Amino acid sequence: MSELDAIGFGALNVDKLFKVNRIAAAEEESFVVDHSEACGGSAANTMVAMARLGCKVGFIGKVASDPEGRMLLQDLRKEGVDTRGVTVAKVGRSGKVMGFVGKEGERALYIDPGVNDTIKIDETDSAYASSTKFLHLSSFAGKQSFETQKRLVDRLPEKVKVSFDPGALYARIGLTKLKPIIDKTSVMMPNAGEIALLTGKTDYKAGARLLIDEGVEVLAVKLGSKGCYVIDRGESHLVEPFKVKVVDTTGAGDAFDAGFIFGLLSGKNINEAGKIGNFVASRSITTMGARSGLPTLDDLKKFLGTS
């Protein structure tokens, strides 16, 4: 089995996104300006972004035998993502996300996980998961698939590096429950809010240092419009963002993850990898949806000034 650059392991969802005049609070009303439907899921978005950057990638996940499941698989294959690790359930429904996006790109998401939360360890292939340089994890809403992630990570050979984007769902679980994954994590990419949830520290730099002390080798804190903060055991940098017109921030963090991992795979230092992450994220937020604005390898080469 030929080695892949990265394999994602996370939820697969069809994102139904509604652009609204404003995000309504309880008992309030708003109206829909635009609507789009696209394939998503955090780790899946990251793998699609890496595929567009020329990486060889695959996926571990689960869909149902329904129109959404067929749409999700077809889209991954169209993007060049290997789907041998995706299980198709005979019963149940595929995952969906209802998203409402305000004028400034802010969003509110409602997740219907479906069969995403039913992945058992015997539905994953350890040999497949071991045939990669990076296994990239993102969150599930339910407990069973989280337990499967922990068990699969424990089976990985040392040559496979684990990259981990906890998202708010896992950050709320807390550091103690995430420790089996964090102990195996080489590269972690939370945002500032998730750092606070995980560590109890409102200063993201202090929280990042705590996670490095816990054994994470490289950590990138996503700061949205302020760029990112990257740190390893030897150095740290605040990396400036790119100024673009924000249309939709859905998937921006996933896009950053792709650029950052790509940078590390390419032998870049953490500062350079942070710049690539910021670039890929900046392109993703200029259109509706998590994937439509993702840059290609040629776009990245132009940015880096290479032929």
N, C-alpha and C positions, 0 to 999 in steps of 0.2 A: 504494500500500500504506500503510494508516494506521499511524502510529507507535505502538509498544508502550512500556510503561514499562520492561519488562525481558524479556530472553530468557535462559533458562538453557542451558548446554551442559555436560553431564556424563553420568555413568552412570545408567541406569534399571534398578532392581533390584526384585524381589519380596522383601521382608524376611520371613523366617520366624523369629519371635522366641519364645524359650522362657524363661519366668520360672523360675529355679532357686533352690534353697535356698542354694547358694553356687556360685561359679565354680570348677570343679575344676582343679587343676594336673595335670601329667603323672602318670599312673598312679593318680590319685585318682578317686573316684566322687562324683556328686551326683545329685539327682533333680529332675524337672520339676514345678513347682507350677501353671503356667498356660502357655498357648500362644496366639499370635495370628499371623495372616498378613496383611500389608499391603503396599501399594506404597511404594517408597522410591527412594533415590538422592539424594545430597546436594543438587545444584543443583535437582533436581525437587522435593524437599521445600521448598526456598526459594521456588520459583515458586508452589507450592500455597499456601504461607503468605502470599505477596504477593497472590495472587488473592483469598484470604479477606479481605484488608485493602482490597479494592476496586481493586487495580491491574490493568492490562491486561498480560498476560504470555504468553509463548510458550516453546517448547522446541526444542532441537536435540539429537538423540540417535539411538539405534538399538535396535530390538527384533527378535526373531525372529517368524516366523509360527507361534506356539505359544500355548497357553492363557495362559502368563505374559505374553507380549507383548500379547495382547488385553486382559488384565486391566490392564496398565500404561497402555495407550492409553485405555481406557475410563475409568479413574480420573482421568487428567489432564483429559479432556474434561468429565467430571462436575464437576470443580472449576473449570472455566472457563479452563483452560490451552490456548492454541492449539497444535496438534500438527502444523502443516504442515511443521515442520522435522525431524520424526521419520521416519527411514527404517525400513521393514519388510523385513528380510532373508528370502529364500525358504528359506535353509538355516541351520543353527546353532540355538543355544538362547539364550533371553533370560537376562539377568543375575539372579542370586539372591544373597541374603546369609543365612547362618545366624547368628543372634545369640542369645547366652546372657546373660540379665540377672539380676544378683544382687539381694539384699534391699535394698541401699542404692542401687540404680539403676546400679551399675557394670556394665560389659558386656564381652564378648569376641565379636568378629565374625569370620566366615570368609566370604570373598568368592569367588563363582564368576562371573567377569565375562561369560562367553558372548560374544555379538556386540557388547557394549559396546566391546570392544577392537579392533574391526575397522573403525572409521569412517574412511573416506577423504575427502580434501578435495573430491572430485567428488560426494560424497554430502551436502555442505553447500551452502547457497545464500547467497552473499555478500550479495545484495540483501535477503534475509530477515534475515540477521544485522545488517544496517545499518539496519533499520527499527525501531530501539529506542533508548531513552535509555541503558540499561545492558545490556551482555552479561556475564552472571554465569557464571564458570567454577568448576567443582570437578573433583576428580581422577578419573583412570582408572587401572586397575591395569597396563595394558600400554602399549607404546611408540607403536604406530601412531596411536591416537586422541590421544595427547599431541602428537605431531607435527602432526596435523590441527588441533588447537587453536592451536598456534603459528602455523601458516600462515593460519588464518582471522583471528586477531587482527591479523596483519600487514596484512590486506586492509581492515580497518575504516576508515571515515572518521573524522576527528577528533571529530565531534559525538557519536560513540558512546563512552561511558565504559566501561571494563572494571572489573568487580568480581571479586575472586579470593579463594576460600577454598581454600588448598592441601591441607588435610587432611594426615594423617601420611604418606600414600603419596607425595605430591609433596614434602613437607618433607624426606623422606629422600633425595630426588634431589639436593638441595643448591641453593644460591643460583646457582651458575654455570650449571647446566643450565636453571634456571627463568628466567634473566635475560631471554630473549626475551619471556616473558609479563610479568614484573615491570616491564620497561621500558615496557610499554603499560598498566600497571595504575594506575587512579586510586584505587580503594578496595580495601584488602586486609584480610582478616579471619581471621587464624590464631589458634590458642590458644597458651598460654604454652609448652607442650611443642614445638609446631611452630616457634615463634620460636627456641627453643634449637637445634633440628635445623637450621634454615635458616641461622642466623647464628653458631652456636657460642657464643652468649652466654647464660648462665644467668639473667642479670638481664633480664627481659622488657622493661623500659623502655629499656635500652641496645640491645637487639635491635631494638625498634621504631624507635628513633632511627636506627639503621643503615639500615633499610628506607626510612625517609623520606629519608635522604640519598641512597639509591639512585634516588629519583625518585617513589616512591609518594606521592600527595597526601594521602590520609587512611588511617589505619590503626587498626583496633580489635582489641585483644588480648583474646580470650575467656578469663576466669579462673574459669569454673565457679561454684562457690558463693561466690566472692569478687567476682563481678560482671564488669566489663570495664574496660580501660584504653584510652582513645581519644586519638589524637594527630594533629595535622596540622602544617603548617609554622609555625603561629603559637601554638598552645596545646596543652595536654594535661590530661586529667582522669581520675581513678579514679572510676568510676561504681558506686554501691552496688547489690548484687543485691536481688531480692525473695525473702522467706522463704516457701517452700512445701513441702509434703510431697512428696518425690521418689519417683516410682513407676518411671520409666524415662527415662534421659538420652538414649536414641536420638533423634537428630535435633535435639537442643537447640541445637547450633551452627548448624545450617541455619536454624532458627527465628530465632535471633539475627540472622543475616545478613539475613533478610527484613525484620525490624523496623528494622535499621540502614539498609538501603537505602531503605526506605519513608520513614524520617525525613529522609534526604538529599533524596529526591525531593520531599518536602513543604516543603523550604526550612529545615529545622531545623538548628541548629548541631550540632557533633559531640557535645557533652555531652547534648543533648536526644535526638539519634539513638541514643546509647548507652543512654539510659533506655528508649526504645521497644524497642530490641533486647533488653534484659534482660527487659522485660515479656513480649514474645512468647515468649522462651525459657522464662520461668518458667511460662507456661501450658502449654507443650508437654510439660514433664516430669512433669505431674500425672496422665498416663494412659499406658498401654502403647502403644508405637508412635510413629513420628515425626510423624504427622499428626492423630491423633484429638483431641488437646487444643489444636490451634492456634486462636487467637482470631479473631473476626470484626472487621470495622471498627467495629461498634457496641460491642463489648467494649473496643476501643482508645479510642474516643471517651469512654466512661465513665471509663477510666483517666486520660485527658488532661483530663477535666472539660469536654469540649465537647459540644454537642448534636448 
